[in-house]
Amino acid sequence: MIITLGIIAFLAAALYLFLQHPRFGKAPAGERLLLMQKSPQYKNGRFENQNFTPELTEGYGYFEVLSEFIFKKTERKKPTSTIPSVKTNLHELPVEETVLVWFGHSSYFIQIVGKRILVDPVFSGNASPVAGTTKSFNGADIYTVEDLPQIDYLLLTHDHYDHLDYKTILQLKPKTKQIICPLGVGSHFEHWGFNTNSIIEKDWFEKIELDDQITLFTTPARHFSGRGFKRCNTLWTSYVLQTPDYQMYLGGDSGYDTHFADIGNQFGPFDMAIIDNGQYDIKWKYIHNLPEDVIQAAKDLKAKRLLPVHSSKFALANHSWDEPLKRVAELNKKEKNPIPLVTPLIGELVYLKKDNQEFKEWWKEIK
């Protein structure tokens, strides 16, 4: 009994010490917490979605999901060959070019009206607080922070590890002028040594005039948050990005719900919608879109072009690595009026104002 209690105490102490690492960030407190508590989204000590959102679909349990994820053998869950990519020199890219570069999963770079915007960057090769447990696919991590120019605006949609990466953020500190994030997430940045004055932290339904050329609106998503055991102690968001002649929807992570149509009715049509499409499962359909949801969401948003993301870099679900792009492309082709899909290689230049730019179905060439 004494030995057993000793082992339990040792493991508890080890876990406690592990959780003290700065990578876990810091829970909101003080004035920040008081501000969060005034949010209409903050109820019963946590943030909530607009509509009831269970993390698991009815009829499924956490033990079943965890066991399946650990033990189920999924064919081609990871590619056996290298993900193709293009190494665009971003330092030499003329600032007046209106372009987007996707880095795999949900990380991408936007250059518009002379400003450089970086969204949800993860360049460490890992999407987990435990090193080496959720490694990026071979070829999917050819970019580093050194490959990036100075960033005018760093946008974060929520604080999950596959969107907010501690190592990447620390490396970005000297390159980043302004950070924009949802309520509570600023606590992590302050804990990591960022100047409070560089952080813009907002609730849903807020307007952020970055300058006379770029306006952001924070809009809902249907998801959750948290970097430790406590869930939903920070907010998650999507963004509407407007310039005088271009409009984008930056989706973050979300399950399908009425917010897509609400955003489309208020702000649409969009020149491009970026929507998560990957790491999904019927067992958690409320917090991640299924491919058919992605097509419907794009319609709801009145999107002229669709960039599906959240795939091709990490295996966070039990589908094959290429299923998200394969299914969304197949479903879109069956539509009476297909939405032009933007499916670039990692690193390939996407010309935002070139509607007729064509993209290969490159995933069909990979095993």
Contacts in CASP RR format, 6 or more apart in sequence:
PFRMAT RR
TARGET T0000
AUTHOR 0000-0000-0000
METHOD contacts of the structure
MODEL  1
MIITLGIIAFLAAALYLFLQHPRFGKAPAGERLLLMQKSPQYKNGRFENQ
NFTPELTEGYGYFEVLSEFIFKKTERKKPTSTIPSVKTNLHELPVEETVL
VWFGHSSYFIQIVGKRILVDPVFSGNASPVAGTTKSFNGADIYTVEDLPQ
IDYLLLTHDHYDHLDYKTILQLKPKTKQIICPLGVGSHFEHWGFNTNSII
EKDWFEKIELDDQITLFTTPARHFSGRGFKRCNTLWTSYVLQTPDYQMYL
GGDSGYDTHFADIGNQFGPFDMAIIDNGQYDIKWKYIHNLPEDVIQAAKD
LKAKRLLPVHSSKFALANHSWDEPLKRVAELNKKEKNPIPLVTPLIGELV
YLKKDNQEFKEWWKEIK
19 228 0 8 1.000
21 129 0 8 1.000
22 166 0 8 1.000
22 191 0 8 1.000
22 192 0 8 1.000
23 129 0 8 1.000
23 166 0 8 1.000
23 167 0 8 1.000
24 129 0 8 1.000
24 227 0 8 1.000
24 228 0 8 1.000
25 166 0 8 1.000
25 187 0 8 1.000
25 188 0 8 1.000
25 191 0 8 1.000
25 192 0 8 1.000
25 227 0 8 1.000
26 187 0 8 1.000
26 188 0 8 1.000
26 190 0 8 1.000
26 191 0 8 1.000
27 187 0 8 1.000
27 230 0 8 1.000
27 233 0 8 1.000
28 36 0 8 1.000
28 183 0 8 1.000
28 184 0 8 1.000
28 186 0 8 1.000
28 187 0 8 1.000
28 233 0 8 1.000
28 234 0 8 1.000
29 187 0 8 1.000
32 184 0 8 1.000
32 186 0 8 1.000
32 187 0 8 1.000
32 201 0 8 1.000
35 183 0 8 1.000
36 42 0 8 1.000
36 47 0 8 1.000
36 183 0 8 1.000
36 184 0 8 1.000
36 235 0 8 1.000
37 45 0 8 1.000
39 47 0 8 1.000
39 183 0 8 1.000
39 203 0 8 1.000
39 235 0 8 1.000
40 203 0 8 1.000
41 47 0 8 1.000
41 48 0 8 1.000
41 183 0 8 1.000
41 203 0 8 1.000
41 204 0 8 1.000
41 235 0 8 1.000
42 48 0 8 1.000
42 183 0 8 1.000
46 231 0 8 1.000
46 232 0 8 1.000
46 233 0 8 1.000
47 183 0 8 1.000
47 225 0 8 1.000
47 232 0 8 1.000
47 233 0 8 1.000
47 234 0 8 1.000
47 235 0 8 1.000
47 236 0 8 1.000
48 232 0 8 1.000
49 220 0 8 1.000
49 222 0 8 1.000
49 223 0 8 1.000
49 224 0 8 1.000
49 257 0 8 1.000
50 220 0 8 1.000
50 222 0 8 1.000
50 257 0 8 1.000
50 258 0 8 1.000
50 259 0 8 1.000
51 222 0 8 1.000
51 257 0 8 1.000
51 258 0 8 1.000
53 222 0 8 1.000
53 224 0 8 1.000
53 257 0 8 1.000
53 286 0 8 1.000
53 287 0 8 1.000
54 286 0 8 1.000
55 224 0 8 1.000
55 231 0 8 1.000
55 284 0 8 1.000
55 286 0 8 1.000
55 287 0 8 1.000
56 62 0 8 1.000
56 65 0 8 1.000
56 283 0 8 1.000
56 284 0 8 1.000
57 282 0 8 1.000
57 283 0 8 1.000
57 284 0 8 1.000
57 285 0 8 1.000
57 286 0 8 1.000
60 283 0 8 1.000
64 283 0 8 1.000
65 281 0 8 1.000
65 283 0 8 1.000
65 284 0 8 1.000
68 318 0 8 1.000
69 317 0 8 1.000
69 318 0 8 1.000
72 318 0 8 1.000
74 318 0 8 1.000
74 319 0 8 1.000
74 320 0 8 1.000
75 320 0 8 1.000
76 320 0 8 1.000
76 321 0 8 1.000
76 322 0 8 1.000
76 367 0 8 1.000
77 315 0 8 1.000
77 318 0 8 1.000
77 319 0 8 1.000
77 320 0 8 1.000
77 321 0 8 1.000
78 137 0 8 1.000
78 315 0 8 1.000
78 321 0 8 1.000
79 137 0 8 1.000
79 138 0 8 1.000
79 321 0 8 1.000
79 322 0 8 1.000
79 366 0 8 1.000
79 367 0 8 1.000
80 367 0 8 1.000
81 138 0 8 1.000
81 366 0 8 1.000
81 367 0 8 1.000
82 138 0 8 1.000
82 139 0 8 1.000
82 366 0 8 1.000
83 137 0 8 1.000
83 138 0 8 1.000
83 139 0 8 1.000
83 140 0 8 1.000
83 312 0 8 1.000
83 313 0 8 1.000
83 346 0 8 1.000
83 366 0 8 1.000
84 139 0 8 1.000
84 345 0 8 1.000
84 346 0 8 1.000
84 362 0 8 1.000
84 365 0 8 1.000
84 366 0 8 1.000
85 139 0 8 1.000
85 140 0 8 1.000
85 142 0 8 1.000
85 345 0 8 1.000
85 346 0 8 1.000
85 347 0 8 1.000
85 348 0 8 1.000
86 345 0 8 1.000
86 346 0 8 1.000
86 347 0 8 1.000
86 348 0 8 1.000
86 349 0 8 1.000
87 142 0 8 1.000
87 143 0 8 1.000
87 147 0 8 1.000
87 347 0 8 1.000
88 101 0 8 1.000
88 347 0 8 1.000
88 348 0 8 1.000
88 349 0 8 1.000
90 101 0 8 1.000
90 109 0 8 1.000
90 147 0 8 1.000
90 148 0 8 1.000
90 149 0 8 1.000
91 147 0 8 1.000
91 149 0 8 1.000
93 99 0 8 1.000
93 111 0 8 1.000
93 149 0 8 1.000
95 111 0 8 1.000
95 114 0 8 1.000
95 116 0 8 1.000
96 114 0 8 1.000
97 111 0 8 1.000
98 111 0 8 1.000
98 112 0 8 1.000
98 113 0 8 1.000
98 246 0 8 1.000
98 351 0 8 1.000
98 352 0 8 1.000
98 353 0 8 1.000
99 110 0 8 1.000
99 111 0 8 1.000
99 349 0 8 1.000
99 350 0 8 1.000
99 351 0 8 1.000
99 352 0 8 1.000
100 108 0 8 1.000
100 109 0 8 1.000
100 110 0 8 1.000
100 111 0 8 1.000
100 272 0 8 1.000
100 307 0 8 1.000
100 349 0 8 1.000
100 350 0 8 1.000
100 352 0 8 1.000
101 108 0 8 1.000
101 109 0 8 1.000
101 344 0 8 1.000
101 347 0 8 1.000
101 348 0 8 1.000
101 349 0 8 1.000
101 350 0 8 1.000
102 108 0 8 1.000
102 307 0 8 1.000
102 309 0 8 1.000
102 344 0 8 1.000
102 346 0 8 1.000
102 347 0 8 1.000
102 348 0 8 1.000
102 350 0 8 1.000
103 109 0 8 1.000
103 121 0 8 1.000
103 122 0 8 1.000
103 123 0 8 1.000
103 143 0 8 1.000
103 346 0 8 1.000
103 347 0 8 1.000
104 140 0 8 1.000
104 309 0 8 1.000
104 311 0 8 1.000
104 312 0 8 1.000
104 313 0 8 1.000
104 346 0 8 1.000
105 120 0 8 1.000
105 122 0 8 1.000
105 127 0 8 1.000
105 140 0 8 1.000
105 162 0 8 1.000
105 309 0 8 1.000
105 310 0 8 1.000
105 311 0 8 1.000
105 312 0 8 1.000
105 313 0 8 1.000
105 314 0 8 1.000
106 119 0 8 1.000
106 120 0 8 1.000
106 122 0 8 1.000
106 157 0 8 1.000
106 162 0 8 1.000
106 163 0 8 1.000
106 252 0 8 1.000
106 253 0 8 1.000
106 276 0 8 1.000
106 309 0 8 1.000
106 310 0 8 1.000
107 118 0 8 1.000
107 119 0 8 1.000
107 120 0 8 1.000
107 121 0 8 1.000
107 122 0 8 1.000
107 123 0 8 1.000
108 118 0 8 1.000
108 119 0 8 1.000
108 120 0 8 1.000
108 274 0 8 1.000
108 309 0 8 1.000
109 116 0 8 1.000
109 117 0 8 1.000
109 118 0 8 1.000
109 119 0 8 1.000
109 148 0 8 1.000
110 116 0 8 1.000
110 117 0 8 1.000
110 118 0 8 1.000
110 119 0 8 1.000
110 241 0 8 1.000
110 248 0 8 1.000
110 352 0 8 1.000
111 117 0 8 1.000
112 214 0 8 1.000
112 241 0 8 1.000
112 243 0 8 1.000
112 246 0 8 1.000
112 352 0 8 1.000
113 213 0 8 1.000
113 214 0 8 1.000
113 243 0 8 1.000
113 244 0 8 1.000
114 213 0 8 1.000
115 152 0 8 1.000
115 153 0 8 1.000
115 210 0 8 1.000
115 211 0 8 1.000
115 213 0 8 1.000
115 214 0 8 1.000
116 149 0 8 1.000
116 150 0 8 1.000
116 151 0 8 1.000
116 152 0 8 1.000
116 153 0 8 1.000
117 151 0 8 1.000
117 152 0 8 1.000
117 153 0 8 1.000
117 154 0 8 1.000
117 155 0 8 1.000
117 241 0 8 1.000
118 148 0 8 1.000
118 151 0 8 1.000
118 153 0 8 1.000
118 154 0 8 1.000
118 155 0 8 1.000
118 172 0 8 1.000
118 176 0 8 1.000
119 155 0 8 1.000
119 156 0 8 1.000
119 157 0 8 1.000
119 250 0 8 1.000
120 155 0 8 1.000
120 156 0 8 1.000
120 157 0 8 1.000
120 163 0 8 1.000
120 164 0 8 1.000
120 252 0 8 1.000
121 145 0 8 1.000
121 154 0 8 1.000
121 165 0 8 1.000
121 168 0 8 1.000
121 169 0 8 1.000
121 172 0 8 1.000
122 161 0 8 1.000
122 162 0 8 1.000
122 163 0 8 1.000
122 165 0 8 1.000
122 168 0 8 1.000
122 313 0 8 1.000
123 141 0 8 1.000
123 143 0 8 1.000
123 144 0 8 1.000
123 145 0 8 1.000
123 165 0 8 1.000
123 167 0 8 1.000
123 168 0 8 1.000
123 171 0 8 1.000
124 165 0 8 1.000
124 166 0 8 1.000
124 167 0 8 1.000
124 168 0 8 1.000
125 135 0 8 1.000
125 136 0 8 1.000
125 141 0 8 1.000
126 132 0 8 1.000
126 133 0 8 1.000
126 134 0 8 1.000
126 135 0 8 1.000
126 136 0 8 1.000
126 165 0 8 1.000
127 134 0 8 1.000
127 136 0 8 1.000
127 161 0 8 1.000
127 162 0 8 1.000
127 165 0 8 1.000
127 313 0 8 1.000
127 314 0 8 1.000
127 316 0 8 1.000
128 134 0 8 1.000
128 161 0 8 1.000
129 161 0 8 1.000
129 227 0 8 1.000
134 161 0 8 1.000
134 162 0 8 1.000
134 314 0 8 1.000
134 315 0 8 1.000
134 316 0 8 1.000
135 314 0 8 1.000
136 313 0 8 1.000
136 314 0 8 1.000
137 312 0 8 1.000
137 313 0 8 1.000
137 314 0 8 1.000
137 315 0 8 1.000
137 321 0 8 1.000
139 346 0 8 1.000
140 312 0 8 1.000
140 313 0 8 1.000
140 346 0 8 1.000
141 313 0 8 1.000
142 346 0 8 1.000
142 347 0 8 1.000
143 346 0 8 1.000
143 347 0 8 1.000
144 171 0 8 1.000
145 168 0 8 1.000
145 171 0 8 1.000
145 172 0 8 1.000
145 175 0 8 1.000
148 172 0 8 1.000
148 175 0 8 1.000
149 175 0 8 1.000
150 175 0 8 1.000
150 177 0 8 1.000
151 172 0 8 1.000
151 175 0 8 1.000
151 176 0 8 1.000
151 177 0 8 1.000
152 177 0 8 1.000
152 178 0 8 1.000
153 177 0 8 1.000
153 178 0 8 1.000
153 179 0 8 1.000
153 180 0 8 1.000
153 210 0 8 1.000
153 214 0 8 1.000
154 172 0 8 1.000
154 176 0 8 1.000
154 178 0 8 1.000
154 179 0 8 1.000
154 180 0 8 1.000
155 180 0 8 1.000
155 181 0 8 1.000
155 216 0 8 1.000
155 239 0 8 1.000
155 250 0 8 1.000
156 163 0 8 1.000
156 164 0 8 1.000
156 179 0 8 1.000
156 180 0 8 1.000
156 181 0 8 1.000
156 182 0 8 1.000
156 185 0 8 1.000
157 163 0 8 1.000
157 182 0 8 1.000
157 221 0 8 1.000
157 236 0 8 1.000
157 237 0 8 1.000
157 238 0 8 1.000
157 239 0 8 1.000
157 250 0 8 1.000
157 251 0 8 1.000
157 252 0 8 1.000
157 253 0 8 1.000
158 164 0 8 1.000
158 182 0 8 1.000
158 185 0 8 1.000
158 221 0 8 1.000
158 223 0 8 1.000
158 225 0 8 1.000
158 234 0 8 1.000
158 235 0 8 1.000
158 236 0 8 1.000
158 237 0 8 1.000
158 252 0 8 1.000
158 253 0 8 1.000
159 185 0 8 1.000
159 188 0 8 1.000
159 225 0 8 1.000
159 226 0 8 1.000
159 227 0 8 1.000
159 234 0 8 1.000
160 225 0 8 1.000
160 226 0 8 1.000
160 227 0 8 1.000
160 253 0 8 1.000
161 227 0 8 1.000
162 279 0 8 1.000
162 314 0 8 1.000
162 316 0 8 1.000
163 252 0 8 1.000
163 253 0 8 1.000
164 185 0 8 1.000
164 188 0 8 1.000
164 227 0 8 1.000
166 192 0 8 1.000
169 189 0 8 1.000
169 192 0 8 1.000
170 192 0 8 1.000
173 192 0 8 1.000
173 193 0 8 1.000
173 194 0 8 1.000
176 198 0 8 1.000
177 198 0 8 1.000
178 198 0 8 1.000
178 200 0 8 1.000
178 210 0 8 1.000
179 186 0 8 1.000
179 189 0 8 1.000
179 194 0 8 1.000
179 198 0 8 1.000
179 199 0 8 1.000
179 200 0 8 1.000
180 200 0 8 1.000
180 202 0 8 1.000
180 208 0 8 1.000
180 216 0 8 1.000
180 239 0 8 1.000
181 189 0 8 1.000
181 199 0 8 1.000
181 200 0 8 1.000
181 201 0 8 1.000
181 202 0 8 1.000
182 201 0 8 1.000
182 202 0 8 1.000
182 203 0 8 1.000
182 204 0 8 1.000
182 218 0 8 1.000
182 234 0 8 1.000
182 235 0 8 1.000
182 236 0 8 1.000
182 237 0 8 1.000
183 201 0 8 1.000
183 202 0 8 1.000
183 203 0 8 1.000
183 234 0 8 1.000
183 235 0 8 1.000
184 201 0 8 1.000
184 233 0 8 1.000
184 234 0 8 1.000
184 235 0 8 1.000
185 201 0 8 1.000
185 234 0 8 1.000
185 235 0 8 1.000
186 199 0 8 1.000
186 201 0 8 1.000
187 234 0 8 1.000
188 227 0 8 1.000
188 234 0 8 1.000
189 199 0 8 1.000
190 196 0 8 1.000
190 199 0 8 1.000
200 208 0 8 1.000
202 208 0 8 1.000
202 218 0 8 1.000
202 237 0 8 1.000
203 218 0 8 1.000
203 235 0 8 1.000
204 218 0 8 1.000
204 219 0 8 1.000
204 220 0 8 1.000
204 235 0 8 1.000
204 237 0 8 1.000
205 217 0 8 1.000
205 218 0 8 1.000
205 219 0 8 1.000
205 220 0 8 1.000
206 217 0 8 1.000
206 218 0 8 1.000
207 215 0 8 1.000
207 216 0 8 1.000
207 217 0 8 1.000
208 215 0 8 1.000
208 216 0 8 1.000
208 217 0 8 1.000
208 218 0 8 1.000
209 215 0 8 1.000
210 216 0 8 1.000
213 243 0 8 1.000
213 244 0 8 1.000
214 241 0 8 1.000
214 242 0 8 1.000
214 243 0 8 1.000
215 241 0 8 1.000
215 242 0 8 1.000
215 243 0 8 1.000
216 239 0 8 1.000
216 240 0 8 1.000
216 241 0 8 1.000
216 242 0 8 1.000
217 239 0 8 1.000
217 240 0 8 1.000
217 242 0 8 1.000
217 267 0 8 1.000
218 237 0 8 1.000
218 238 0 8 1.000
218 239 0 8 1.000
219 237 0 8 1.000
219 238 0 8 1.000
219 239 0 8 1.000
219 240 0 8 1.000
219 259 0 8 1.000
219 263 0 8 1.000
219 267 0 8 1.000
220 237 0 8 1.000
220 238 0 8 1.000
220 259 0 8 1.000
220 262 0 8 1.000
220 263 0 8 1.000
221 236 0 8 1.000
221 237 0 8 1.000
221 238 0 8 1.000
221 251 0 8 1.000
221 252 0 8 1.000
221 253 0 8 1.000
221 254 0 8 1.000
221 255 0 8 1.000
221 259 0 8 1.000
222 254 0 8 1.000
222 255 0 8 1.000
222 256 0 8 1.000
222 257 0 8 1.000
222 259 0 8 1.000
222 286 0 8 1.000
222 287 0 8 1.000
223 236 0 8 1.000
223 252 0 8 1.000
223 253 0 8 1.000
223 254 0 8 1.000
223 255 0 8 1.000
223 287 0 8 1.000
223 288 0 8 1.000
224 231 0 8 1.000
224 232 0 8 1.000
224 236 0 8 1.000
224 287 0 8 1.000
225 231 0 8 1.000
225 232 0 8 1.000
225 233 0 8 1.000
225 234 0 8 1.000
225 235 0 8 1.000
225 236 0 8 1.000
226 232 0 8 1.000
226 233 0 8 1.000
226 234 0 8 1.000
236 252 0 8 1.000
236 253 0 8 1.000
237 252 0 8 1.000
238 249 0 8 1.000
238 250 0 8 1.000
238 251 0 8 1.000
238 252 0 8 1.000
238 254 0 8 1.000
238 259 0 8 1.000
238 263 0 8 1.000
239 249 0 8 1.000
239 250 0 8 1.000
239 251 0 8 1.000
240 247 0 8 1.000
240 248 0 8 1.000
240 249 0 8 1.000
240 250 0 8 1.000
240 263 0 8 1.000
240 267 0 8 1.000
240 270 0 8 1.000
241 247 0 8 1.000
241 248 0 8 1.000
241 249 0 8 1.000
241 250 0 8 1.000
242 267 0 8 1.000
246 271 0 8 1.000
246 352 0 8 1.000
246 353 0 8 1.000
247 267 0 8 1.000
247 268 0 8 1.000
247 269 0 8 1.000
247 270 0 8 1.000
247 271 0 8 1.000
248 270 0 8 1.000
248 271 0 8 1.000
248 272 0 8 1.000
248 273 0 8 1.000
248 274 0 8 1.000
248 352 0 8 1.000
249 263 0 8 1.000
249 267 0 8 1.000
249 270 0 8 1.000
249 272 0 8 1.000
249 273 0 8 1.000
249 274 0 8 1.000
249 275 0 8 1.000
249 301 0 8 1.000
249 303 0 8 1.000
250 274 0 8 1.000
251 273 0 8 1.000
251 274 0 8 1.000
251 275 0 8 1.000
251 276 0 8 1.000
252 274 0 8 1.000
252 276 0 8 1.000
252 310 0 8 1.000
253 276 0 8 1.000
253 287 0 8 1.000
253 288 0 8 1.000
253 310 0 8 1.000
254 275 0 8 1.000
254 276 0 8 1.000
254 287 0 8 1.000
254 288 0 8 1.000
254 289 0 8 1.000
254 297 0 8 1.000
255 285 0 8 1.000
255 286 0 8 1.000
255 287 0 8 1.000
255 288 0 8 1.000
255 289 0 8 1.000
255 293 0 8 1.000
256 285 0 8 1.000
256 289 0 8 1.000
256 290 0 8 1.000
256 293 0 8 1.000
256 296 0 8 1.000
256 297 0 8 1.000
260 296 0 8 1.000
260 297 0 8 1.000
260 300 0 8 1.000
260 301 0 8 1.000
261 300 0 8 1.000
261 301 0 8 1.000
263 300 0 8 1.000
263 301 0 8 1.000
264 270 0 8 1.000
264 300 0 8 1.000
264 301 0 8 1.000
264 302 0 8 1.000
268 301 0 8 1.000
268 302 0 8 1.000
269 301 0 8 1.000
269 302 0 8 1.000
269 303 0 8 1.000
269 304 0 8 1.000
270 301 0 8 1.000
270 302 0 8 1.000
270 303 0 8 1.000
270 304 0 8 1.000
271 304 0 8 1.000
271 305 0 8 1.000
271 352 0 8 1.000
271 353 0 8 1.000
272 303 0 8 1.000
272 304 0 8 1.000
272 305 0 8 1.000
272 306 0 8 1.000
272 307 0 8 1.000
272 342 0 8 1.000
272 352 0 8 1.000
273 297 0 8 1.000
273 298 0 8 1.000
273 301 0 8 1.000
273 303 0 8 1.000
273 305 0 8 1.000
273 306 0 8 1.000
273 307 0 8 1.000
274 307 0 8 1.000
274 309 0 8 1.000
275 289 0 8 1.000
275 294 0 8 1.000
275 297 0 8 1.000
275 298 0 8 1.000
275 301 0 8 1.000
275 306 0 8 1.000
275 307 0 8 1.000
275 308 0 8 1.000
275 309 0 8 1.000
276 288 0 8 1.000
276 289 0 8 1.000
276 294 0 8 1.000
276 308 0 8 1.000
276 309 0 8 1.000
276 310 0 8 1.000
277 289 0 8 1.000
277 291 0 8 1.000
277 294 0 8 1.000
277 308 0 8 1.000
277 309 0 8 1.000
277 310 0 8 1.000
277 311 0 8 1.000
277 324 0 8 1.000
277 325 0 8 1.000
277 328 0 8 1.000
278 288 0 8 1.000
278 289 0 8 1.000
278 291 0 8 1.000
278 308 0 8 1.000
278 310 0 8 1.000
278 311 0 8 1.000
278 317 0 8 1.000
278 319 0 8 1.000
278 323 0 8 1.000
278 324 0 8 1.000
279 288 0 8 1.000
279 310 0 8 1.000
279 311 0 8 1.000
279 314 0 8 1.000
279 316 0 8 1.000
279 317 0 8 1.000
279 324 0 8 1.000
280 288 0 8 1.000
280 289 0 8 1.000
280 290 0 8 1.000
280 291 0 8 1.000
280 317 0 8 1.000
280 319 0 8 1.000
280 324 0 8 1.000
281 288 0 8 1.000
281 317 0 8 1.000
281 318 0 8 1.000
281 319 0 8 1.000
282 290 0 8 1.000
285 293 0 8 1.000
288 310 0 8 1.000
288 317 0 8 1.000
289 297 0 8 1.000
291 324 0 8 1.000
291 327 0 8 1.000
291 328 0 8 1.000
291 331 0 8 1.000
292 331 0 8 1.000
294 306 0 8 1.000
294 308 0 8 1.000
294 328 0 8 1.000
295 306 0 8 1.000
295 328 0 8 1.000
295 331 0 8 1.000
295 332 0 8 1.000
295 335 0 8 1.000
295 339 0 8 1.000
298 306 0 8 1.000
298 339 0 8 1.000
299 339 0 8 1.000
303 339 0 8 1.000
304 339 0 8 1.000
304 340 0 8 1.000
304 355 0 8 1.000
305 339 0 8 1.000
305 340 0 8 1.000
305 341 0 8 1.000
305 342 0 8 1.000
305 355 0 8 1.000
306 332 0 8 1.000
306 339 0 8 1.000
306 340 0 8 1.000
306 341 0 8 1.000
306 342 0 8 1.000
307 341 0 8 1.000
307 342 0 8 1.000
307 343 0 8 1.000
307 350 0 8 1.000
308 324 0 8 1.000
308 325 0 8 1.000
308 328 0 8 1.000
308 341 0 8 1.000
308 343 0 8 1.000
310 324 0 8 1.000
311 321 0 8 1.000
311 324 0 8 1.000
311 325 0 8 1.000
312 321 0 8 1.000
312 322 0 8 1.000
312 324 0 8 1.000
312 325 0 8 1.000
312 346 0 8 1.000
312 363 0 8 1.000
313 346 0 8 1.000
315 321 0 8 1.000
322 363 0 8 1.000
322 364 0 8 1.000
322 366 0 8 1.000
325 343 0 8 1.000
325 361 0 8 1.000
325 363 0 8 1.000
326 363 0 8 1.000
326 364 0 8 1.000
328 341 0 8 1.000
329 341 0 8 1.000
329 343 0 8 1.000
329 361 0 8 1.000
332 338 0 8 1.000
332 339 0 8 1.000
332 341 0 8 1.000
340 355 0 8 1.000
341 359 0 8 1.000
342 350 0 8 1.000
342 357 0 8 1.000
342 359 0 8 1.000
343 359 0 8 1.000
343 360 0 8 1.000
343 361 0 8 1.000
343 362 0 8 1.000
344 350 0 8 1.000
344 359 0 8 1.000
345 360 0 8 1.000
345 362 0 8 1.000
348 359 0 8 1.000
350 357 0 8 1.000
351 357 0 8 1.000
END
